[in-house]
């Protein structure tokens, strides 16, 4: 399969690049700015790296055109920040929504064109449990991930007749750089609230993405799948 993974230079995206590449798939990944990390991932996996800011629709259009056919799209790229609601600036709000929601829309719009003509394809969005339950002091992040839920459901209905499945994985707290700002006390408190009593690993999310991309998941679409240790039950 030809696989495109956004935000593939670190965290969950990197785990997806490593897993899909390791399974023998042809992988391209987008990254925004960290050339060193992208080069490291390429060296380790053989995946192709393309520098692309997915919040820029024109950059996305050009980058996707370089790839050719895409069988599987993993919309993983995203940003987060932690601050009080009344401290979120207009620019911070726009940046969050433009990357986490509009970016996924831009890449999906370009990638699905050939999927539709071929009558097959997989779109896997990486959301967040905070899009389901909301997170205090992360209103903009929660809103962007809630929007991704709605986009997943609508696209599943629209693209289903073209043989394309669309699903959303909603991780809980995962051991990645995005959560590096959390203190050990914060992590302990979150673990106490999760029935499984721990945080997740990026590799666990990647395994779910690989399953959804496989023929075993050919009848699964429009699903919002939590991988959060039971936190959001």
C-alpha positions, 0 to 999 in steps of 0.5 A, spaced: 500 500 500 502 507 498 501 510 505 501 518 507 502 520 514 502 527 516 506 529 522 510 523 521 517 525 524 515 524 531 510 521 536 504 517 534 506 519 527 513 517 527 510 510 530 505 509 524 511 511 519 515 505 523 510 500 523 507 501 516 514 501 513 516 495 517 510 491 514 513 493 507 508 498 505 511 504 501 510 510 506 511 518 505 510 522 511 509 530 512 513 534 517 513 541 518 519 544 520 524 539 524 529 537 518 533 533 523 528 528 526 525 527 519 532 525 516 532 520 522 526 517 521 527 516 513 534 513 515 531 508 519 525 506 515 526 508 508 520 512 508 520 519 504 519 525 507 516 531 504 516 538 508 509 541 508 505 545 513 498 542 512 495 549 515 497 551 508 492 549 503 496 550 497 502 547 500 498 541 501 496 541 494 503 541 491 505 536 496 500 531 495 501 532 487 508 529 488 506 523 491 501 520 486 496 514 488 495 514 496 491 508 498 491 510 506 491 517 509 493 517 516 491 524 518 496 525 525 499 532 524 497 536 530 499 541 535 496 543 542 497 548 548 495 549 555 492 555 557 486 558 560 480 560 556 480 567 556 487 567 555 487 564 548 488 569 543 485 570 536 492 567 533 492 561 537 485 559 536 486 560 528 493 556 529 490 550 533 484 550 528 487 551 522 492 545 523 488 540 527 482 541 523 483 545 517 489 541 515 486 534 516 480 537 511 486 540 506 490 533 506 483 529 505 480 533 500 487 532 495 488 525 497 481 522 496 480 525 489 484 518 486 481 514 491 474 516 489 476 514 482 479 508 484 473 506 488 477 504 494 481 507 500 482 508 507 482 515 511 484 514 518 484 521 523 487 521 529 483 525 534 483 525 541 479 523 547 479 530 549 474 531 543 469 527 546 469 529 553 473 536 553 479 538 557 479 544 562 484 549 559 485 546 552 478 549 549 481 550 543 485 543 542 478 540 544 474 544 539 479 542 534 478 535 535 471 535 536 470 538 529 475 532 527 469 527 530 464 531 526 468 531 519 469 523 520 462 521 521 460 526 515 466 523 510 464 516 512 457 517 509 459 521 503 465 517 501 462 510 503 459 509 496 466 510 493 469 504 497 472 509 502 472 508 509 473 513 514 475 512 521 477 516 527 482 514 533 481 518 539 487 516 544 488 518 551 494 520 554 500 517 550 507 518 552 509 523 547 513 530 546 506 533 546 505 531 553 512 532 555 509 538 559 505 534 564 508 533 571 509 526 574 504 528 579 499 530 573 501 523 570 499 520 576 493 523 577 491 521 570 493 514 571 488 514 577 482 516 573 483 510 567 481 503 569 487 500 566 491 505 571 497 507 566 498 512 560 499 509 553 504 508 548 505 511 541 506 504 538 499 502 541 496 507 537 500 505 531 497 498 531 490 500 531 491 505 525 495 499 521 489 494 523 484 500 520 488 500 514 488 493 513 483 488 509 480 486 516 477 492 517 474 493 510 467 493 513 468 498 519 467 506 517 464 512 521 467 509 527 470 513 533 475 509 536 478 510 543 484 508 545 485 511 552 485 506 557 478 507 559 479 514 561 473 516 557 468 511 559 
